[in-house]
Amino acid sequence: MIAGLDAETGQIARKRINRAPHPAVARGLPWATVMLASMASFSPIIASAPVLPPLAYLVFLAWRMVRPGMFPVWAGLPLGAFDDLYSGQPFGSGIVLWSATMLAMEVLDERFLWRGFAQDWLAASALVSTYLLLCATFAGIAAGYPLPLVIVPQVLVSIALYPVVTGVVALLDRVRLIPLKRL
């Protein structure tokens, strides 16, 4: 009986030996998902007012909340620049706002070492609301007139969609860490 148990345990151990997450997938999947979410806003949907949430920013925040050490502090610069290319915002607004978000998240991590989902959702709600208000302000300056009241539905949809995005990111995080056999 014990010998059979050892053989079974040995087979399970042999299936797991020499397997680890692929480094390119483990490091590149978060960056790729944020960049793909940036390109999703480049869809042919036409609306008279901004309704779609900033999906790339939500994915960025979700990755930062789910895995705090995944993105370095400087990650807001290249990801914000990439988002500026597809979002239609004045170039540089994403760079500044995403970099400021990373700095705010670092301060939040230093201040609150242990957070639950409710605190993360509250922090994300504040960051998304501020982000959308500043994006509307930057776009209004570039267009010649500010439109801060038009973004209220977009803010509400973004806040309501954050748990869904976080769930998808958590699922992608589990996919990212699947051990693969090295050849």
Secondary structure, DSSP 4 states (H G I P E B T S, - for coil): -HHHHHHHHHHHHHHHTTEEE-HHHHHHHHHHHHHHHHHHTTSS---SS--S--HHHHHHHHHHHHSTTSS-GGGHHHHHHHHHHHH-SPTTHHHHHHHHHHHHHHHHHHH-SS--HHHHHHHHHHHHHHHHHHHHHHHHHHHTS--SGGGHHHHHHHHHHHHHHHHHHHHHHHHHT-EEE--
